[in-house]
Amino acid sequence: MTSSAEVASRLEAVWRRESARVVGSLAAFTGDLGQAEDLAQEALAQALSQWERDGVPTSPGAWLTAVGKRRAIDGWRRRGRLAERERTLARELEQDQQESTVADEWEPIDDDVLRLVFTACHPVLSREAQIALTLTVVAGLSTTEIARMFLVPVPTVQQRIVRAKKTLAAAKVPFEVPDSAEWQARMGAVLQVIYLVFTEGYAPTSGTATLRRDVAGEALRLGRVLAGLLPADPEVWGLVALMELQAARFPARVSRDGAPILLEDQDRTRWDRNQIRLGTAALERSDALGRGRGPYALQAAIAGCHAVAASVADTDWDQIVSLYQALESLGRNPVVALNRAIAVAMASGPEEALAIVDEVAASGALDRSHLVPSVRGELLTRLGHTEEARHALKQAVSLATNDRQRELLESKVAAVSRAGAPAGRREPR
């Protein structure tokens, strides 16, 4: 027998890795995203007890999908709604995939995940609901993690997801990639959630991991698929460029013991040069369409400035400041403002940057995030205001939700405390 703690840990890892494919397969099977998500949760509950008794199956994703399908069939039978197509599916499932001998081959249809994203981003939902639902079913994030990401209470996220499922069901939204004429109405949300999924892989909001390559990789895969479907959309290429360029740093972002390595300390020879070329080519393709740079292309251009610099000192910080200013002109964003402050500090000094950070702090937009006190503490350290810097960094520690991020901030507090030793290092980029 496997202990309940081991099963719970393994199941969490499986869900993180395969939730989108499990829910996508179940949604394709049932034609109902809300029902698919509920079935997946029921399969998870069954796994907790059954895996403890029988052990973890060889293909846990396939096991969860098979159990979810059986529960769907049982539900259809109970309601007397098992149509001929459903009867055929039931017979095939019963004949070919007995619960005790789930096939080892786990070959989900990739398009199911793309359909999942488009369905969750249907225009009948508000943007907030689209994002919350997609992050749940595609990235496998908990409501707590999503709440931390957007600095809102957990019940708010839960309500958004419940209402989103009910709205999709009431509107009888089909589980499909829409006709090309309908894509544009959903593209803003689709691009946003794909990048949010990538961001969760790049810098997890909670847990002990510095980096989740599987999550970031799935987002990048979806972006590449979209670029193939929409080759004339500059922002799709901009998003792909941004993800490629940021993913290129992955080999140098984590130490052997799993700790984050800051941008200024990264061994740039370990950056993936092929991926940098792919990102640069995607940005050039976006620019070649001649419609100007949107927010993702601008961020990709910033990432490109880092990618071509031999060191932090050789980086074109003035250009990065200009790109952040252009990005802010498209819409005010407190995180963008903080990043601009870091670039301003490198280009012009910490005093000017501190004024930008104080403006963000005064807005209250990031009150629940460690980002403002973290950047503020760094700038105060560089200005020699040791006591204020230590106070700000300790506040950042109290707000950090990722264990590795918290450890990094604690090390900065310790550095500042040691006879005013400088701890002026930026957040991992």
C-alpha positions as CSV (number, residue, x, y, z in Angstrom):
1,M,0.0,0.0,0.0
2,T,1.0,3.6,-0.7
3,S,0.7,6.1,2.2
4,S,-2.0,8.7,1.9
5,A,0.6,11.5,2.0
6,E,2.5,9.9,-0.9
7,V,-0.7,9.5,-2.9
8,A,-1.7,13.1,-2.2
9,S,1.7,14.4,-3.2
10,R,1.9,12.3,-6.4
11,L,-1.7,13.2,-7.3
12,E,-0.9,16.9,-7.0
13,A,2.1,16.6,-9.3
14,V,0.0,14.6,-11.8
15,W,-2.7,17.2,-11.8
16,R,-0.2,20.0,-12.3
17,R,1.2,18.2,-15.3
18,E,-1.8,16.7,-16.9
19,S,-4.9,18.5,-15.8
20,A,-5.4,20.4,-19.1
21,R,-5.2,17.2,-21.1
22,V,-7.5,15.3,-18.7
23,V,-10.1,18.0,-18.7
24,G,-9.7,18.6,-22.4
25,S,-10.3,14.9,-23.2
26,L,-13.3,14.8,-20.9
27,A,-14.7,18.0,-22.4
28,A,-14.3,16.5,-25.9
29,F,-16.1,13.4,-24.7
30,T,-19.0,15.1,-23.0
31,G,-19.2,18.4,-25.0
32,D,-19.5,20.3,-21.7
33,L,-16.6,22.0,-20.1
34,G,-18.3,22.5,-16.7
35,Q,-19.2,18.8,-16.6
36,A,-15.7,17.8,-17.7
37,E,-14.1,19.7,-14.8
38,D,-16.5,18.2,-12.3
39,L,-15.8,14.7,-13.6
40,A,-12.1,15.3,-13.3
41,Q,-12.5,16.4,-9.7
42,E,-14.6,13.3,-9.0
43,A,-11.8,11.2,-10.6
44,L,-9.2,12.9,-8.3
45,A,-11.3,12.1,-5.3
46,Q,-11.5,8.4,-6.3
47,A,-7.8,8.3,-7.0
48,L,-7.0,9.4,-3.4
49,S,-8.6,6.3,-2.0
50,Q,-7.9,3.8,-4.8
51,W,-4.3,4.6,-5.4
52,E,-3.5,4.3,-1.7
53,R,-4.9,0.7,-1.9
54,D,-3.7,-0.4,-5.3
55,G,-0.7,1.9,-5.9
56,V,-0.2,4.7,-8.5
57,P,-1.0,3.5,-12.0
58,T,1.6,3.6,-14.7
59,S,-0.3,6.2,-16.7
60,P,-2.1,8.3,-14.1
61,G,-3.4,10.8,-16.6
62,A,-5.0,8.1,-18.6
63,W,-6.4,6.5,-15.4
64,L,-8.1,9.8,-14.4
65,T,-9.5,10.3,-17.9
66,A,-10.9,6.8,-18.0
67,V,-12.5,7.1,-14.6
68,G,-14.0,10.5,-15.6
69,K,-15.5,9.0,-18.7
70,R,-17.0,6.1,-16.8
71,R,-18.6,8.5,-14.4
72,A,-20.0,10.5,-17.3
73,I,-21.5,7.3,-18.7
74,D,-23.0,6.3,-15.3
75,G,-24.6,9.8,-15.1
76,W,-26.1,9.5,-18.6
77,R,-27.5,6.1,-17.7
78,R,-29.0,7.4,-14.4
79,R,-30.7,10.2,-16.3
80,G,-31.8,8.0,-19.1
81,R,-30.0,10.1,-21.7
82,L,-27.6,7.7,-23.1
83,A,-27.9,8.4,-26.8
84,E,-26.7,5.9,-29.5
85,R,-23.4,7.7,-29.8
86,E,-22.9,7.6,-26.1
87,R,-23.9,3.9,-26.0
88,T,-21.2,3.2,-28.6
89,L,-18.6,5.1,-26.5
90,A,-19.7,3.2,-23.4
91,R,-19.3,-0.2,-25.1
92,E,-15.9,0.7,-26.4
93,L,-14.8,1.9,-23.1
94,E,-16.1,-1.1,-21.2
95,Q,-14.5,-3.5,-23.7
96,D,-11.1,-1.9,-24.2
97,Q,-10.3,0.0,-21.0
98,Q,-11.2,-1.9,-17.8
99,E,-10.5,0.2,-14.8
100,S,-8.0,-2.2,-13.4
101,T,-6.0,-2.4,-16.7
102,V,-5.9,1.2,-18.0
103,A,-3.7,1.3,-21.1
104,D,-0.1,2.5,-20.5
105,E,-0.3,4.6,-23.6
106,W,-1.3,8.2,-22.8
107,E,-1.8,10.0,-26.1
108,P,-4.1,13.0,-25.5
109,I,-5.2,14.9,-28.6
110,D,-3.2,18.2,-28.4
111,D,-6.1,20.1,-30.0
112,D,-8.3,19.4,-27.0
113,V,-6.2,21.8,-24.9
114,L,-6.5,24.5,-27.5
115,R,-10.3,23.9,-27.6
116,L,-10.2,24.1,-23.8
117,V,-8.7,27.6,-23.9
118,F,-11.0,28.9,-26.6
119,T,-14.1,27.6,-24.8
120,A,-13.1,29.0,-21.5
121,C,-12.4,32.4,-23.2
122,H,-15.9,32.5,-24.8
123,P,-17.2,36.2,-25.0
124,V,-20.3,35.3,-22.9
125,L,-18.0,35.4,-19.9
126,S,-16.4,38.5,-18.4
127,R,-12.7,38.8,-18.8
128,E,-12.2,38.1,-15.1
129,A,-14.2,34.9,-15.4
130,Q,-12.4,33.8,-18.6
131,I,-9.0,34.1,-16.9
132,A,-10.0,32.4,-13.6
133,L,-11.7,29.5,-15.4
134,T,-8.8,29.0,-17.9
135,L,-6.1,29.1,-15.2
136,T,-8.1,26.5,-13.3
137,V,-8.7,24.1,-16.2
138,V,-5.6,24.7,-18.3
139,A,-2.9,25.4,-15.7
140,G,-4.4,23.3,-12.9
141,L,-4.0,26.2,-10.5
142,S,-5.9,26.2,-7.2
143,T,-8.3,29.1,-6.4
144,T,-5.8,30.1,-3.7
145,E,-3.0,30.4,-6.2
146,I,-5.2,32.4,-8.7
147,A,-6.3,34.7,-5.8
148,R,-2.6,35.3,-5.0
149,M,-1.8,36.0,-8.6
150,F,-4.5,38.7,-8.9
151,L,-4.4,39.9,-5.2
152,V,-8.1,39.2,-4.6
153,P,-9.9,37.1,-1.9
154,V,-10.2,33.4,-2.6
155,P,-14.0,33.4,-2.4
156,T,-14.0,36.0,-5.3
157,V,-12.1,33.6,-7.5
158,Q,-14.3,30.7,-6.5
159,Q,-17.5,32.6,-7.3
160,R,-16.1,33.6,-10.7
161,I,-15.4,30.0,-11.6
162,V,-18.8,28.7,-10.5
163,R,-20.6,31.5,-12.4
164,A,-18.5,30.9,-15.5
165,K,-19.4,27.2,-15.6
166,K,-23.1,28.0,-15.2
167,T,-23.0,30.6,-17.8
168,L,-21.3,28.4,-20.4
169,A,-23.8,25.6,-19.7
170,A,-26.8,28.0,-19.9
171,A,-25.4,29.4,-23.2
172,K,-24.8,25.9,-24.5
173,V,-21.3,26.9,-25.6
174,P,-19.8,24.1,-27.7
175,F,-16.4,22.7,-26.9
176,E,-14.5,23.7,-30.1
177,V,-12.1,26.1,-31.7
178,P,-14.4,28.7,-33.2
179,D,-14.6,29.6,-36.8
180,S,-11.9,32.1,-37.8
181,A,-14.4,34.9,-38.0
182,E,-15.1,34.5,-34.2
183,W,-11.4,34.3,-33.2
184,Q,-10.8,38.0,-32.8
185,A,-13.5,38.4,-30.1
186,R,-11.6,35.9,-28.0
187,M,-8.0,36.5,-28.9
188,G,-7.3,39.2,-26.2
189,A,-8.4,36.8,-23.5
190,V,-6.7,33.8,-25.1
191,L,-3.3,35.5,-25.4
192,Q,-3.6,36.9,-21.8
193,V,-4.3,33.5,-20.2
194,I,-1.6,31.7,-22.3
195,Y,0.9,34.3,-21.0
196,L,-0.4,34.0,-17.4
197,V,0.1,30.2,-17.6
198,F,3.6,30.8,-18.9
199,T,4.2,33.3,-16.1
200,E,3.1,30.7,-13.5
201,G,5.7,28.4,-14.9
202,Y,8.3,31.1,-15.1
203,A,7.8,32.4,-11.5
204,P,5.4,30.2,-9.5
205,T,3.1,32.1,-7.2
206,S,3.4,29.5,-4.4
207,G,5.1,26.3,-3.5
208,T,8.8,25.4,-3.4
209,A,9.8,25.5,-7.1
210,T,11.7,28.3,-8.6
211,L,10.6,27.3,-12.0
212,R,8.0,25.0,-13.5
213,R,9.2,24.1,-17.0
214,D,6.2,21.8,-17.7
215,V,3.7,24.6,-17.2
216,A,5.8,27.2,-19.1
217,G,6.4,24.7,-21.9
218,E,2.6,24.0,-22.3
219,A,2.0,27.7,-22.7
220,L,4.7,28.1,-25.2
221,R,3.3,25.1,-27.2
222,L,-0.1,26.7,-27.2
223,G,1.4,30.0,-28.4
224,R,3.2,28.2,-31.3
225,V,0.0,26.5,-32.3
226,L,-1.9,29.8,-32.3
227,A,0.9,31.4,-34.5
228,G,0.3,28.6,-37.0
229,L,-3.4,29.2,-37.0
230,L,-3.0,33.0,-37.1
231,P,0.2,33.8,-39.0
232,A,-1.0,37.4,-39.8
233,D,-1.6,38.4,-36.2
234,P,1.4,40.5,-34.9
235,E,0.5,40.1,-31.3
236,V,0.4,36.3,-31.5
237,W,4.0,36.4,-32.8
238,G,4.9,39.0,-30.2
239,L,3.7,36.6,-27.5
240,V,5.6,33.7,-28.9
241,A,8.7,35.9,-29.2
242,L,8.3,36.9,-25.5
243,M,7.9,33.4,-24.3
244,E,10.8,32.1,-26.4
245,L,13.2,34.8,-25.2
246,Q,12.3,34.3,-21.5
247,A,12.4,30.5,-21.7
248,A,15.9,30.8,-23.2
249,R,17.1,31.8,-19.8
250,F,15.7,28.8,-18.0
251,P,19.0,26.8,-18.1
252,A,20.7,29.6,-16.1
253,R,17.9,30.6,-13.7
254,V,18.0,27.8,-11.1
255,S,21.0,26.6,-9.1
256,R,21.7,22.9,-8.5
257,D,19.9,23.1,-5.1
258,G,16.9,24.7,-6.8
259,A,17.5,28.3,-5.6
260,P,16.8,31.2,-8.0
261,I,19.7,32.8,-9.8
262,L,19.2,36.5,-10.4
263,L,19.7,38.0,-13.8
264,E,22.9,39.7,-12.9
265,D,24.4,36.5,-11.6
266,Q,23.3,34.2,-14.4
267,D,25.9,32.5,-16.6
268,R,24.8,33.9,-20.0
269,T,26.7,31.2,-21.8
270,R,24.1,28.8,-20.6
271,W,21.2,30.7,-22.2
272,D,19.7,28.8,-25.0
273,R,21.0,30.6,-28.1
274,N,18.8,28.6,-30.5
275,Q,15.7,29.7,-28.5
276,I,16.9,33.3,-28.6
277,R,17.1,33.0,-32.4
278,L,13.6,31.6,-32.5
279,G,12.4,34.5,-30.3
280,T,14.2,37.1,-32.3
281,A,12.8,35.6,-35.5
282,A,9.2,35.7,-34.1
283,L,9.6,39.4,-33.1
284,E,10.9,40.2,-36.6
285,R,7.9,38.4,-38.0
286,S,5.6,40.5,-35.8
287,D,7.3,43.7,-36.9
288,A,7.2,42.7,-40.5
289,L,3.4,42.7,-40.4
290,G,3.7,46.5,-40.1
291,R,0.9,47.2,-37.6
292,G,3.1,48.5,-34.7
293,R,4.1,46.7,-31.5
294,G,1.4,45.7,-29.0
295,P,2.1,44.9,-25.4
296,Y,3.5,41.4,-26.0
297,A,5.8,42.5,-28.8
298,L,7.1,45.4,-26.6
299,Q,7.8,43.0,-23.8
300,A,9.5,40.7,-26.2
301,A,11.7,43.7,-27.4
302,I,12.7,44.3,-23.7
303,A,13.6,40.6,-23.4
304,G,15.6,40.9,-26.6
305,C,17.6,43.7,-25.1
306,H,18.7,41.4,-22.3
307,A,19.3,38.5,-24.7
308,V,21.9,40.3,-26.8
309,A,23.7,42.0,-23.9
310,A,26.9,40.3,-22.7
311,S,26.3,41.4,-19.1
312,V,24.1,43.6,-17.0
313,A,26.5,46.5,-17.4
314,D,26.4,46.1,-21.2
315,T,22.6,46.2,-21.4
316,D,21.0,49.1,-23.2
317,W,19.0,50.3,-20.2
318,D,18.0,53.6,-21.9
319,Q,16.3,51.6,-24.6
320,I,14.6,49.4,-22.1
321,V,13.3,52.5,-20.2
322,S,11.9,53.8,-23.6
323,L,10.2,50.4,-24.3
324,Y,8.6,50.4,-20.8
325,Q,7.3,53.9,-21.4
326,A,5.8,52.8,-24.6
327,L,4.3,49.8,-22.8
328,E,2.8,52.0,-20.1
329,S,1.3,54.3,-22.8
330,L,-0.9,51.3,-23.9
331,G,-2.4,51.0,-20.4
332,R,-1.3,51.7,-16.9
333,N,0.0,48.6,-15.1
334,P,1.7,48.7,-11.7
335,V,3.9,45.8,-12.4
336,V,5.1,47.4,-15.6
337,A,5.8,50.6,-13.6
338,L,7.9,48.7,-11.1
339,N,9.9,47.1,-13.9
340,R,10.4,50.6,-15.4
341,A,11.6,51.7,-12.0
342,I,14.3,49.0,-12.0
343,A,15.4,50.0,-15.5
344,V,15.5,53.7,-14.5
345,A,17.6,52.8,-11.6
346,M,20.1,51.2,-13.9
347,A,20.0,54.0,-16.4
348,S,19.8,57.0,-14.2
349,G,20.2,56.0,-10.6
350,P,18.1,54.8,-7.7
351,E,16.7,58.2,-6.6
352,E,14.6,58.8,-9.7
353,A,13.5,55.1,-9.6
354,L,12.4,55.4,-6.0
355,A,9.9,58.1,-6.9
356,I,8.3,55.8,-9.4
357,V,8.0,53.0,-6.8
358,D,6.5,55.3,-4.2
359,E,3.9,56.3,-6.7
360,V,3.0,52.7,-7.3
361,A,2.9,52.1,-3.5
362,A,0.6,55.1,-3.0
363,S,-1.9,53.7,-5.6
364,G,-2.4,50.6,-3.3
365,A,-2.7,48.4,-6.4
366,L,0.0,45.9,-5.2
367,D,-0.7,46.1,-1.4
368,R,-0.9,42.3,-1.1
369,S,2.2,41.7,-3.2
370,H,5.9,41.4,-2.1
371,L,7.0,43.2,-5.3
372,V,6.7,46.9,-4.1
373,P,8.6,46.5,-0.8
374,S,11.1,44.2,-2.5
375,V,12.0,46.8,-5.2
376,R,11.8,49.6,-2.7
377,G,14.2,47.8,-0.3
378,E,16.7,47.3,-3.1
379,L,16.6,50.9,-4.1
380,L,16.9,52.2,-0.5
381,T,19.9,49.9,0.0
382,R,21.6,51.4,-3.0
383,L,21.0,54.8,-1.6
384,G,22.6,53.8,1.7
385,H,19.3,54.0,3.8
386,T,20.0,50.7,5.5
387,E,17.3,50.8,8.2
388,E,14.6,51.7,5.8
389,A,15.8,49.1,3.4
390,R,15.7,46.4,6.0
391,H,12.2,47.3,7.0
392,A,11.0,47.2,3.4
393,L,12.7,43.9,2.7
394,K,11.2,42.3,5.9
395,Q,7.8,43.5,4.8
396,A,8.5,41.8,1.4
397,V,9.4,38.5,3.2
398,S,6.0,38.6,5.0
399,L,4.1,39.0,1.8
400,A,6.0,36.4,-0.4
401,T,4.0,33.3,-1.1
402,N,6.7,31.2,-2.9
403,D,9.2,29.5,-0.6
404,R,12.2,30.1,-2.8
405,Q,11.3,33.7,-3.3
406,R,10.9,34.1,0.5
407,E,14.4,32.6,1.0
408,L,15.9,35.0,-1.5
409,L,14.3,38.0,0.3
410,E,15.5,36.7,3.7
411,S,19.0,36.5,2.3
412,K,18.7,40.2,1.3
413,V,17.5,41.1,4.8
414,A,20.5,39.3,6.2
415,A,22.9,41.1,3.8
416,V,21.5,44.5,4.7
417,S,21.8,43.7,8.4
418,R,25.5,42.8,8.1
419,A,27.2,46.2,8.7
420,G,25.2,47.9,5.9
421,A,26.5,45.3,3.4
422,P,24.8,46.0,-0.1
423,A,22.0,43.7,-1.1
424,G,20.9,45.7,-4.1
425,R,19.9,42.9,-6.4
426,R,16.9,42.7,-8.6
427,E,14.1,40.2,-8.7
428,P,14.7,37.2,-10.9
429,R,13.9,38.1,-14.5
